[in-house]
Amino acid sequence: MKVSTLRYFTSPYNFIHQENRKVKIYDTTLRDGEQTPGVKFTKEQKVEIARKLDEVGVHAIEAGFPVISPYDEDAVRAVSSERLNADILCLCRSKQKDIDAALRADVDGVIIFLAVSELHLKYKLKMDLSTAISQAGASVEYAKDHGLFVQLSAEDATRTSLNSLTALYTAAKDRGADRLGIADTTGCIRPKGMAYLVQSIRKLFDLELSVHCHDDFGLAVANSLAAYEAGVDAISVSVNGIGERCGNAALEEVVMALYALYGVDLELRTELLRELSLMVSRFSGVPIPVNKAVVGANAFRHESGIHVAAVMKHPFTYEAYDPQLVGQERKLVFGRHSGTESVREKLAACGMQVTEEELAEIVKRLKTLPIGSELIDNGGLINFAKRVLAERARDG
């Protein structure tokens, strides 16, 4: 296992027969993230988020769906005009007017989506497979003729027969598509199924391959990583995992899993992840769960006596990586779950020496704090201990 100055410490089994291949990360916070019910970013907020994503170093930003409205087209154009290092993409249906809107928005590329599952063809599109494929091919060709990077994504791909997917992707390749996309639109595939699907498509096509995973069963990140293991070239993510229904694969989780569990350094500025997460939460109005992986308030917060005592001796006893890697800080808190050893060590570390009898009284008072009391942080423990000892001496 390669550990750079002990910034992370993960299972050695993760690195057996692992190729550590790099992938592209393209973020859809401004498009699918904005499709979260109740979320609507202003143009200025979209630009600010895009700047921060670019500062983090993501490879491409899906800035929106410009054909939806004049506002959306203007917002995508505003992001494009920033001339960021990241490629600016937008979503299009397989229709010329969608691609024209993308051209007016001055994006670098388009993600053209079309479903060819029996379910979508029959009930949503109301067309047969050959018509859908012809429409997709024409759209790819039109976009390529106008100098755009083109990804053709199969919506509902994970509920589509391999034969239908192959026919769609063949038409896209023949018309010059740069990348093929697999969309797990309802988040219903399992990691093994995703690996099989990616491997099957990979054997048939030599184009770049991407995945866009939804989290309806809580498997978006797992499926994205399974796709990585199977050879995918690009992964769609969103900040905090926001998106339609249950959301998408979370950018921060995918990036840190690749870094710490697969040994893949994408050269992103991960120390900005917490800052980015807070920005998106503030603009979207979607709170970050305290137990959210990587960026949640409790991600590096310890109260259990056994844990606190061990973490004070060596942080990696109960942490997999340095919290500073993601812009977080380690937080030791004290309350009803605190143990004698952890309190002793923390007081000693702060230069406060107490007798065993005094220590026992401090721990006793911690464990009898009323339900609902605020937890006591590092600095607060000293003040709490001094207050307990002063009361003890007074009552003595």
C-alpha positions in Angstrom: 0.0 0.0 0.0 1.3 3.4 -0.9 0.8 6.0 1.9 1.9 9.5 1.2 3.2 10.9 4.5 0.5 8.8 6.2 -2.3 11.0 4.9 -4.6 7.9 4.8 -4.4 4.4 6.2 -6.7 1.9 4.6 -7.0 -1.9 4.2 -4.1 -3.5 2.5 -6.5 -5.8 0.7 -7.7 -2.9 -1.3 -4.5 -2.8 -3.3 -4.2 -6.4 -4.3 -4.2 -6.6 -8.2 -5.3 -2.9 -8.4 -4.2 -1.0 -11.4 -4.8 2.5 -10.0 -6.0 3.8 -13.4 -7.1 7.4 -13.5 -10.6 8.5 -14.7 -12.3 11.7 -15.6 -14.7 13.3 -13.1 -17.6 15.3 -14.6 -19.9 17.1 -12.2 -23.7 17.5 -12.7 -24.5 19.6 -9.7 -25.7 22.5 -11.9 -27.9 20.3 -14.0 -29.1 17.1 -12.3 -28.4 18.7 -8.9 -30.7 21.6 -9.8 -33.4 19.0 -10.7 -33.7 18.2 -7.0 -37.3 19.1 -6.1 -37.3 22.6 -4.7 -33.8 23.6 -5.8 -33.2 26.5 -8.2 -29.8 28.2 -8.5 -29.5 31.8 -9.6 -27.2 32.5 -12.5 -24.8 34.1 -10.1 -24.8 31.0 -7.9 -24.2 28.7 -10.8 -21.2 30.8 -11.8 -19.9 30.7 -8.2 -20.3 27.0 -7.9 -18.7 26.4 -11.3 -15.7 28.5 -10.2 -15.3 26.5 -7.1 -15.6 23.2 -9.0 -12.9 24.4 -11.3 -10.8 25.4 -8.4 -11.2 21.9 -7.0 -10.0 20.6 -10.4 -12.9 18.6 -11.8 -12.4 17.7 -15.4 -15.8 18.8 -16.8 -18.8 20.7 -15.5 -22.3 19.9 -16.8 -23.7 23.4 -16.6 -27.3 22.9 -17.3 -30.1 22.1 -19.8 -30.2 25.2 -21.9 -33.2 24.5 -24.1 -35.5 24.4 -21.0 -35.9 28.2 -20.9 -34.2 31.5 -21.9 -33.0 31.7 -18.3 -31.3 28.3 -18.4 -29.6 29.1 -21.7 -28.4 32.4 -20.3 -27.1 30.7 -17.1 -25.2 28.0 -19.1 -23.7 30.8 -21.3 -22.6 32.7 -18.2 -20.7 29.6 -16.9 -19.2 29.1 -20.4 -18.0 32.7 -20.5 -15.9 32.2 -17.4 -13.4 30.3 -19.6 -12.6 27.9 -16.8 -10.0 25.1 -17.1 -12.8 22.5 -16.9 -14.7 21.6 -20.0 -18.2 23.0 -20.0 -20.9 20.5 -21.1 -24.7 20.7 -21.2 -27.6 18.2 -21.6 -29.5 17.9 -24.8 -32.3 15.7 -26.0 -31.7 14.1 -29.4 -33.3 17.1 -31.1 -31.7 19.8 -33.3 -33.2 22.6 -31.3 -31.6 21.4 -28.1 -28.2 21.3 -29.8 -28.8 24.8 -31.2 -29.4 26.1 -27.7 -26.2 24.5 -26.6 -24.3 26.2 -29.5 -25.8 29.6 -28.5 -24.6 28.9 -24.9 -21.1 28.4 -26.3 -20.4 25.1 -24.5 -17.5 22.8 -25.2 -19.6 19.7 -25.6 -23.0 18.1 -25.2 -24.4 15.1 -23.5 -27.2 13.8 -25.8 -29.5 11.5 -24.0 -32.1 9.0 -25.3 -33.7 6.0 -23.8 -34.1 2.8 -25.9 -35.5 0.6 -23.1 -38.8 -1.0 -24.0 -40.4 0.8 -21.1 -39.4 4.2 -22.2 -39.9 3.6 -25.9 -43.5 2.5 -25.3 -44.7 4.8 -22.6 -42.6 7.9 -22.8 -41.2 8.3 -26.4 -44.0 6.4 -28.2 -41.6 5.3 -30.9 -40.0 2.1 -32.1 -36.3 1.2 -31.6 -35.2 1.9 -35.1 -36.7 5.4 -35.1 -35.1 6.3 -31.8 -31.7 5.1 -33.0 -32.0 7.0 -36.2 -32.9 10.2 -34.3 -29.9 9.7 -31.9 -27.5 9.2 -34.8 -28.7 12.3 -36.6 -28.3 14.4 -33.4 -24.8 13.1 -32.8 -23.9 13.9 -36.4 -25.4 17.4 -36.2 -23.5 18.2 -33.0 -20.2 16.9 -34.4 -20.7 18.9 -37.6 -20.8 22.0 -35.4 -17.6 21.2 -33.6 -18.9 19.9 -30.2 -17.6 17.1 -28.0 -20.4 14.6 -28.0 -21.4 12.0 -25.4 -24.4 9.9 -26.3 -26.0 8.6 -23.1 -28.5 5.8 -23.0 -31.1 6.8 -20.5 -32.4 3.9 -18.5 -29.5 1.9 -19.8 -29.5 -0.5 -16.9 -33.0 -1.7 -17.8 -32.2 -1.9 -21.5 -31.3 -5.1 -23.4 -27.7 -5.4 -24.4 -28.8 -5.8 -28.1 -30.7 -2.4 -28.0 -27.8 -0.7 -26.3 -25.4 -2.1 -28.8 -27.5 -0.8 -31.7 -27.8 2.6 -30.2 -24.1 2.9 -29.4 -23.1 1.6 -32.8 -25.2 4.4 -34.5 -23.5 6.9 -32.2 -20.0 5.7 -32.9 -20.7 5.6 -36.7 -21.8 9.3 -36.5 -18.7 10.4 -34.7 -19.6 10.3 -31.0 -16.6 10.8 -28.6 -18.0 9.0 -25.6 -20.8 6.6 -24.7 -22.8 6.9 -21.5 -24.5 4.4 -19.3 -27.2 6.0 -17.2 -28.6 4.0 -14.2 -31.6 6.3 -14.3 -33.6 4.6 -11.5 -30.5 3.4 -9.5 -31.7 -0.1 -9.8 -28.6 -2.0 -10.8 -26.3 -3.8 -8.4 -22.5 -3.4 -8.4 -21.9 -6.8 -10.0 -24.4 -6.0 -12.6 -22.8 -2.7 -13.4 -19.4 -4.3 -13.7 -20.8 -6.9 -16.1 -22.6 -4.2 -18.2 -19.5 -2.0 -18.4 -17.3 -4.9 -19.4 -19.8 -6.0 -22.0 -19.9 -2.6 -23.6 -16.1 -2.2 -23.3 -15.6 -5.4 -25.3 -17.7 -4.0 -28.2 -16.6 -0.4 -28.4 -13.2 1.3 -28.2 -14.7 4.8 -27.4 -14.6 6.4 -24.0 -17.3 5.1 -21.6 -19.0 6.9 -18.8 -21.5 6.2 -16.1 -24.2 8.3 -14.4 -25.6 6.6 -11.3 -28.6 7.5 -9.2 -29.0 6.6 -5.5 -32.5 5.1 -5.3 -31.1 2.1 -3.4 -28.1 3.9 -1.9 -25.8 2.3 -4.4 -24.8 5.2 -6.6 -21.2 5.4 -5.3 -20.8 1.7 -5.1 -22.0 1.3 -8.7 -19.7 4.1 -9.8 -16.7 2.3 -8.2 -17.8 -1.0 -9.7 -17.8 0.7 -13.1 -14.4 2.1 -12.4 -13.1 -1.4 -11.6 -14.6 -2.6 -14.9 -12.8 -0.1 -16.9 -15.0 3.0 -17.3 -13.3 6.2 -18.4 -15.5 8.9 -16.8 -17.8 9.1 -13.8 -20.7 11.6 -13.3 -21.0 13.0 -9.8 -22.8 15.8 -7.9 -21.8 17.7 -4.8 -23.4 16.3 -1.7 -25.0 13.7 -4.0 -27.9 16.1 -4.8 -30.1 15.3 -7.7 -33.5 14.0 -8.7 -35.3 11.8 -6.2 -32.6 10.3 -4.0 -29.8 12.0 -5.9 -26.6 11.0 -7.7 -23.2 9.6 -6.8 -21.6 12.1 -4.4 -18.5 13.9 -5.8 -16.7 13.9 -2.4 -17.4 10.2 -1.8 -16.3 9.0 -5.3 -13.2 11.2 -5.3 -12.0 10.2 -1.8 -12.8 6.5 -2.3 -10.7 6.6 -5.5 -7.9 8.3 -3.6 -7.9 6.4 -0.3 -9.4 3.0 -1.3 -7.9 2.6 -4.8 -4.8 4.7 -4.5 -5.9 6.9 -7.4 -4.7 10.5 -7.0 -6.7 12.6 -9.6 -4.7 15.7 -8.6 -7.8 17.4 -7.3 -7.7 19.9 -4.5 -9.6 17.8 -2.0 -8.9 20.2 0.8 -11.6 22.4 -0.8 -14.3 19.7 -0.7 -15.8 20.8 2.6 -15.9 24.4 1.4 -17.6 23.3 -1.8 -20.1 21.2 0.0 -21.1 24.0 2.3 -21.5 26.4 -0.7 -23.8 24.0 -2.5 -25.8 23.3 0.6 -26.2 27.0 1.2 -27.3 27.8 -2.3 -29.5 24.8 -2.7 -31.1 24.9 0.7 -30.5 21.1 1.1 -28.8 20.5 4.5 -25.8 18.2 4.8 -26.6 15.3 7.1 -24.3 15.3 10.2 -23.3 11.7 9.4 -22.7 12.4 5.7 -19.5 10.7 4.6 -16.4 12.9 4.0 -18.1 16.3 4.5 -20.6 15.7 7.4 -20.1 17.4 10.7 -19.6 14.1 12.5 -17.2 12.6 9.9 -14.2 13.3 12.2 -16.0 13.8 15.5 -15.4 11.4 18.4 -17.2 11.1 21.7 -17.0 7.4 22.7 -14.4 7.1 25.5 -12.6 4.1 23.9 -12.4 6.0 20.5 -11.3 9.3 22.0 -8.5 7.7 24.0 -7.3 5.7 21.0 -7.5 8.7 18.6 -5.4 10.8 20.9 -2.7 8.1 20.8 -2.9 7.7 17.0 -5.7 9.2 14.8 -5.8 6.3 12.3 -7.1 4.0 15.0 -10.5 5.3 14.2 -10.0 7.4 11.1 -9.1 6.2 7.6 -7.5 9.5 6.4 -6.4 12.9 7.7 -9.4 15.2 8.0 -7.3 18.1 6.5 -7.4 16.2 3.2 -11.0 17.3 2.8 -10.9 20.6 4.6 -12.2 19.1 7.9 -10.9 19.2 11.4 -10.8 16.4 14.0 -13.2 17.1 16.9 -13.1 15.4 20.2 -16.2 15.9 22.3 -17.0 14.8 25.8 -20.3 13.8 27.4 -22.2 10.7 28.7 -20.2 8.3 26.5 -16.8 9.6 27.6 -14.4 7.2 29.5 -11.9 7.8 32.3 -8.9 7.2 30.1 -9.9 9.7 27.4 -10.7 12.4 29.9 -7.4 11.8 31.8 -5.4 12.0 28.5 -7.2 15.1 27.3 -6.8 17.0 30.6 -3.1 16.0 30.7 -2.6 17.1 27.1 -4.0 20.5 28.1 -1.6 20.7 31.1 -4.2 20.0 33.8 -3.2 17.4 36.4 -5.8 15.9 38.6 -5.9 13.1 41.2 -7.7 9.8 40.5 -10.4 10.9 42.9 -10.9 14.2 41.1 -10.8 12.5 37.8 -13.6 10.1 38.9 -15.7 13.0 40.0 -15.3 14.8 36.6 -16.2 11.7 34.7 -19.2 11.0 37.0 -20.5 14.5 36.3 -20.0 14.1 32.5 -22.0 10.8 32.6 -24.8 12.4 34.6 -25.3 15.4 32.3 -29.0 15.9 31.5 -30.4 14.4 28.3 -30.2 17.1 25.6 -27.1 18.8 27.1 -24.7 20.2 24.5 -21.6 18.1 24.1 -18.4 19.6 25.5 -15.6 20.3 23.1 -11.8 20.3 23.7 -11.6 23.7 25.3 -14.8 23.3 27.1 -13.5 20.2 29.0 -11.0 22.2 30.9 -13.6 24.8 32.0 -16.0 21.9 32.9 -13.3 20.2 34.9 -12.3 23.4 36.8 -16.0 24.1 37.5 -16.5 20.6 38.9 -13.4 20.8 41.1 -14.4 24.2 42.3 -17.9 23.0 43.3 -16.3 19.9 44.9 -14.0 22.0 47.0 -16.8 24.4 48.0 -19.1 21.5 49.0 -16.2 19.6 50.4 
